[in-house]
Amino acid sequence: MFRVIGRGYRWAHMNSNSSLPAADGLRVIRLGNAALALALLPEVGGKLVELRDRRTGRDWLWQNPHLAHAPPAYAASFGGVLDSGGWDEIVPSVSACSIELGDGSHRLLPDHGDAARLAWTVRALQVSEDHGGRCELEVSGRALPFRFSRAVELDAVQPRLICSYELQNTGAVGWPYLYCAHPLFDIRRGALIDLPAGQEMRIEALIGVPRLTHGEPCRWPTLPISATTTLNLAASLDAAADSLPFAAKIFVRSPPDGCVSIVDSTSSARLTFRYDPASMPWLGLWINNGGWSGSGSAPYRNLAVEPSTAGTDSLAEAVATGEALTLAPGESHQWSIVVELRS
């Protein structure tokens, strides 16, 4: 255990007893209370790499068994090299694209954005492995001139963390952006996605099941996969993976209360996200039920729950549809996400 107050800090290091697959010598910051244990890797895109229920021993975050956590190479393939698991932050675009800046120049943006491809720095720490605390990290953009910060605050007693964000334009011209959280969860058979039915749904990508076109938009959780068959996405993380392995990236309109949960149907454990739907009007869901692997391995199972500012992965498309946010020189935006765990 270690405690650090203010801007001075010292580090805990991963060792051979760590359960996290990682390169030797990576710095790790640990926060915890009686119910929850967290771990963050500043040098690896600021990843949150552990979200462990201490009462049951379950780590909710998915770790890629084929890709170790390691300092990222900026130009590396995200799926083939950088997709090691945990919780990444995605800004200014999920998919690679070209955008126009306020002065008429154009800029190429990398797949999954700058924040997941760079080492972050520590701005402030007040942490304990037993009594909660706060960890503030930040990163400066390369494709766009920005400063992006995230403060993770763990309650002293309750299994609840608050992630507070700020994005500032540090350049001389304005530019557009989108943001989404990108936590990958280790999902057990029978897990349910608790989200109000009837919300507008957009299909970004489908693997393993056909994509049908209809005159009316799809509504959560029903995905038509044939003229007579539908897939209930809310309950699709089950044994059907053996007969119908698939992966889907979809966007669902954020519910009015900004609340979505993952529910373990066997233990009733519940992981809940709460956020402001006015700031993040869309919820991205990556449902990988044994249908995809980006690293060349056999397909695996995981789930991403992604509060998002736009209903698309491409910032260029978000600009075209009027969903992109913009930052003028010196301007900053703030938002937050609350995560709660009930066991």
C-alpha positions in Angstrom: 0.0 0.0 0.0 1.1 3.6 -0.6 -0.4 7.0 0.1 0.5 10.1 -1.7 -0.8 13.6 -1.2 -0.8 16.5 -3.7 1.5 16.9 -6.7 4.5 15.0 -5.3 4.2 11.3 -5.8 6.0 8.0 -5.7 5.1 4.9 -7.6 4.1 1.3 -7.0 5.4 -1.1 -9.6 4.0 -4.2 -11.2 5.8 -7.3 -10.2 5.7 -11.0 -10.9 2.7 -11.5 -8.6 0.5 -9.0 -10.5 -2.5 -10.5 -12.2 -2.2 -8.0 -15.0 -0.3 -9.1 -18.1 2.1 -6.2 -18.6 5.6 -5.3 -19.6 8.2 -5.2 -16.9 8.7 -2.0 -15.0 5.4 -0.3 -15.9 4.2 2.1 -13.2 0.8 1.4 -11.7 -1.3 3.5 -9.4 -3.7 1.7 -7.1 -6.7 2.9 -5.3 -9.1 0.9 -3.2 -11.6 0.6 -0.4 -13.1 -2.3 1.4 -15.3 -3.1 -1.6 -13.4 -2.1 -4.7 -9.8 -2.2 -6.0 -8.6 -0.1 -9.0 -5.4 0.1 -10.9 -4.3 2.6 -13.5 -1.3 2.6 -16.0 -0.3 6.2 -16.8 2.2 5.2 -19.4 -0.2 3.0 -21.3 -2.7 5.5 -22.5 -3.8 6.3 -18.9 -5.7 2.9 -18.9 -7.8 1.8 -16.0 -6.8 -1.8 -15.9 -8.5 -3.2 -12.8 -12.0 -2.8 -11.5 -12.1 -5.6 -8.9 -14.9 -6.4 -6.5 -13.0 -7.3 -3.3 -16.0 -9.0 -1.8 -16.2 -11.6 -4.6 -12.7 -11.3 -6.2 -14.2 -10.6 -9.6 -12.4 -8.2 -11.9 -15.0 -6.7 -14.2 -12.5 -5.4 -16.7 -11.5 -7.6 -19.6 -7.8 -8.3 -20.2 -6.7 -9.5 -23.7 -4.8 -12.8 -23.1 -2.9 -12.3 -26.3 -1.7 -8.7 -25.9 0.1 -7.5 -22.8 -0.2 -3.9 -21.5 2.9 -2.0 -22.8 3.9 1.6 -23.6 2.1 2.4 -26.8 3.8 3.1 -30.1 1.8 6.0 -31.6 1.6 4.6 -35.1 0.8 1.0 -34.0 -2.3 -0.9 -35.1 -4.9 -0.4 -32.3 -6.6 -3.8 -32.8 -3.4 -5.7 -33.5 -1.1 -4.2 -30.9 -2.8 -1.7 -28.5 -6.1 -3.4 -27.7 -4.8 -5.0 -24.5 -8.0 -4.5 -22.6 -9.1 -2.3 -19.7 -10.6 1.1 -20.0 -9.3 3.5 -22.6 -10.5 7.0 -23.3 -11.2 7.9 -26.9 -10.8 11.4 -28.3 -11.0 13.0 -30.9 -12.3 10.2 -33.0 -12.9 6.4 -32.8 -12.3 5.5 -36.4 -9.4 7.0 -38.4 -10.5 9.9 -40.6 -9.6 13.3 -42.0 -11.2 16.5 -40.7 -11.1 20.2 -41.5 -9.9 22.7 -38.9 -11.1 26.2 -38.4 -8.5 27.7 -40.7 -9.4 25.4 -43.6 -6.5 23.0 -43.1 -7.0 19.3 -42.8 -5.7 16.8 -40.3 -5.5 13.0 -40.3 -6.7 11.4 -37.0 -5.6 7.9 -36.0 -7.8 4.9 -35.2 -9.1 5.2 -31.6 -7.6 8.7 -31.2 -4.6 10.2 -29.5 -5.4 9.6 -25.9 -5.1 5.8 -26.2 -1.8 6.1 -28.1 0.2 8.2 -25.7 1.7 8.1 -22.3 -0.2 10.2 -19.7 1.4 12.3 -16.9 0.3 12.5 -13.3 -1.1 15.8 -12.3 -2.1 15.0 -8.7 -2.6 12.0 -6.4 -4.3 11.5 -3.1 -4.6 7.7 -2.9 -4.9 4.7 -0.6 -5.5 1.0 -1.3 -8.0 0.9 1.6 -9.7 4.3 1.9 -10.4 5.5 -1.6 -8.8 8.6 -3.0 -8.3 10.6 -6.2 -5.9 10.2 -9.2 -5.6 13.0 -11.8 -3.9 12.2 -15.1 -3.5 14.2 -18.3 -2.2 13.9 -21.9 -1.5 16.4 -24.7 -2.7 15.6 -28.2 -0.5 15.0 -31.2 -2.9 15.0 -34.1 -4.7 18.0 -32.6 -3.5 20.5 -30.1 -5.4 19.7 -26.9 -4.9 18.9 -23.2 -7.2 16.1 -22.0 -7.4 15.3 -18.3 -9.3 12.7 -16.3 -9.7 12.5 -12.5 -10.7 9.2 -11.0 -12.1 9.5 -7.6 -13.0 6.4 -5.5 -15.4 6.8 -2.5 -13.8 6.0 0.8 -16.3 3.3 1.6 -18.8 2.7 -1.2 -18.0 0.8 -4.5 -18.5 4.0 -6.5 -16.0 6.0 -8.6 -16.5 9.3 -10.4 -14.5 10.0 -13.6 -14.3 13.7 -14.3 -13.0 15.0 -17.6 -11.8 18.2 -19.2 -10.8 18.7 -22.8 -9.1 22.0 -23.7 -8.1 23.4 -27.1 -4.4 24.6 -26.7 -4.0 25.6 -30.3 -4.6 28.8 -32.4 -7.6 27.5 -34.4 -10.8 25.8 -33.6 -11.6 22.1 -34.4 -14.3 19.5 -34.0 -14.1 16.4 -31.8 -16.1 13.5 -30.4 -15.5 11.6 -27.2 -16.5 8.2 -25.9 -15.5 6.1 -22.9 -14.1 2.7 -24.0 -14.1 0.2 -21.1 -14.0 -3.4 -22.1 -15.8 -5.8 -19.7 -15.2 -9.5 -19.0 -18.6 -10.9 -19.5 -19.9 -14.2 -18.2 -22.5 -16.3 -19.9 -26.0 -15.0 -19.5 -25.1 -11.3 -18.8 -27.8 -8.8 -19.4 -27.7 -5.2 -20.7 -30.2 -3.2 -18.7 -31.3 -0.3 -20.9 -34.8 0.9 -21.5 -36.5 -0.7 -24.6 -37.6 1.4 -27.5 -34.6 3.7 -27.8 -33.5 4.6 -31.3 -30.6 2.4 -32.4 -28.0 2.8 -35.1 -26.0 0.0 -36.5 -22.3 0.8 -37.0 -20.9 -2.6 -37.7 -22.1 -6.3 -37.7 -19.9 -9.4 -37.9 -21.3 -12.9 -38.1 -24.9 -11.9 -38.7 -26.5 -10.2 -41.8 -27.3 -6.5 -41.8 -30.9 -6.0 -43.0 -32.2 -2.6 -44.2 -35.6 -1.4 -43.3 -37.6 1.8 -43.9 -37.9 2.4 -40.1 -35.0 2.7 -37.7 -34.2 -0.2 -35.4 -35.2 0.1 -31.7 -33.3 -1.3 -28.8 -32.9 -4.2 -28.2 -34.3 -5.9 -31.3 -32.0 -6.5 -34.2 -33.6 -8.1 -37.3 -31.2 -10.7 -38.7 -33.6 -12.3 -41.3 -37.0 -11.7 -42.6 -38.5 -13.7 -39.8 -35.8 -13.7 -37.1 -34.6 -11.1 -34.6 -31.8 -11.0 -32.0 -32.5 -9.6 -28.6 -29.2 -7.7 -28.0 -30.0 -7.1 -24.3 -29.8 -10.8 -23.7 -27.5 -11.9 -26.5 -24.4 -12.7 -24.3 -25.3 -16.3 -23.6 -24.9 -19.8 -24.9 -26.1 -18.6 -28.4 -22.4 -17.8 -29.0 -21.8 -21.5 -29.6 -24.3 -21.6 -32.4 -24.3 -17.9 -33.5 -21.0 -16.2 -32.7 -21.2 -12.6 -33.7 -20.0 -9.1 -32.9 -21.9 -5.8 -33.2 -21.1 -2.1 -32.7 -24.3 -0.2 -32.2 -25.3 3.2 -30.9 -28.5 3.6 -28.7 -30.0 6.9 -27.8 -29.0 7.6 -24.2 -31.9 7.1 -21.8 -33.4 10.2 -20.1 -31.9 9.3 -16.8 -28.4 8.5 -18.3 -28.4 5.1 -16.6 -27.3 1.8 -18.1 -26.3 -1.4 -16.2 -24.6 -4.8 -16.9 -26.3 -7.5 -14.8 -24.8 -10.9 -14.0 -27.8 -13.1 -14.3 -26.4 -15.8 -12.0 -25.2 -13.7 -9.1 -27.4 -10.5 -9.7 -24.2 -8.4 -9.4 -24.8 -5.1 -11.2 -22.3 -2.6 -12.7 -24.1 0.7 -13.4 -23.0 3.7 -15.4 -24.6 7.1 -14.7 -23.9 10.2 -16.9 -25.6 13.3 -18.3 -27.4 12.4 -21.5 -27.4 16.1 -22.5 -23.5 15.9 -22.7 -23.4 12.4 -24.1 -26.7 11.8 -26.0 -25.6 8.4 -27.4 -24.5 5.2 -25.8 -22.1 3.0 -27.9 -22.2 -0.7 -27.3 -19.6 -3.1 -28.6 -21.1 -6.6 -28.1 -18.5 -9.3 -29.0 -20.1 -12.7 -28.4 -17.3 -14.8 -29.7 -17.4 -13.2 -33.1 -14.2 -11.1 -33.5 -10.5 -10.7 -32.6 -8.3 -8.0 -33.8 -5.0 -9.5 -32.8 -5.1 -12.7 -35.0 -6.1 -14.9 -32.1 -9.3 -17.0 -31.9 -12.4 -14.8 -31.3 -13.2 -13.9 -27.7 -16.0 -12.4 -25.7 -16.2 -8.9 -24.2 -18.5 -6.0 -23.9 -17.9 -2.2 -24.2 -20.3 0.3 -22.7 -19.5 3.7 -24.1 -21.3 6.9 -23.2 -20.6 9.0 -26.3 -21.0 12.6 -27.7 -22.0 11.3 -31.1 -23.9 8.4 -32.7 -21.0 7.3 -34.9 -17.4 6.2 -34.7 -16.2 8.6 -37.3 -15.6 12.3 -36.4 -15.8 13.2 -40.1 -19.3 11.6 -40.2 -20.3 13.4 -37.0 -19.2 16.7 -38.6 -21.3 15.9 -41.7 -24.4 15.1 -39.6 -24.0 18.0 -37.2 -23.2 15.8 -34.1 -19.6 16.8 -33.6 -18.7 19.2 -30.8 -16.3 22.0 -31.4 -13.7 23.8 -29.3 -12.5 27.3 -30.1 -8.9 28.3 -29.2 -8.5 28.3 -25.4 -12.0 26.8 -24.8 -12.6 23.8 -22.7 -15.4 21.3 -22.1 -16.1 19.3 -18.9 -18.2 16.2 -18.2 -18.3 13.2 -15.9 -19.3 9.5 -15.6 -20.2 7.7 -12.4 -19.7 3.9 -12.0 -21.3 2.0 -9.2 -21.0 -1.7 -8.3 -23.6 -3.7 -6.5 -22.8 -7.2 -5.4 
